[in-house]
């Protein structure tokens, strides 16, 4: 008899594996469902970070486009130095996303960087 995993169970298994990978990357541990007893939700806890892991087939285009643009700008170190003479030789590119306030919501600012660039900060 051959057992097939449903699409839903394979997605859940894949998400759990990604959480394990993030935990390893952050030198922390994945929290099984139900272990977190506080408000909100935490998938991974480590010494310096707590993480809520989102696994999606894509991210919004404005983030990927911003990341492409900022990485392209790294190819112009003379221009970067002209604009900021004391810039580091190998700056870390980030995309900053700011939400608009309204209807009782405060503006929020998010900083996005690739895992490769995050690793460079260590």
SULHUPE-V666269 format. One line per field, one symbol per residue. phi: phi as a letter, one per 40 degrees, with the letter a starting at -180 (. if undefined). psi: psi as a letter, one per 20 degrees, with the letter a starting at -180 (. if undefined). burial: # if it has 16 or more other ideal C-beta (glycine too) atoms within 10 Angstrom, else .. Layout:
phi=???
psi=???
burial=???
This chain:
phi=.bcbccdcccccccccccccccdcdcfbacccdgccbccgabcbbadbbbbbcbbbcabddccccccccccccccbcccccccadccccbcccbbbbbcccifgbccbbbbbacccccdccc
psi=ppppqqgghhgggggggggggggggjlbqppqpihpiarbpphppagiqqpoppoqhrrqhhghggggghhhhhimhggghghnhjqqhmqopqppppqprqljpqqqpqppqrhghghhi.
burial=...............#..#..##..#.#.##..........####.....#.#............##..#.........#............#.#................##...#.....
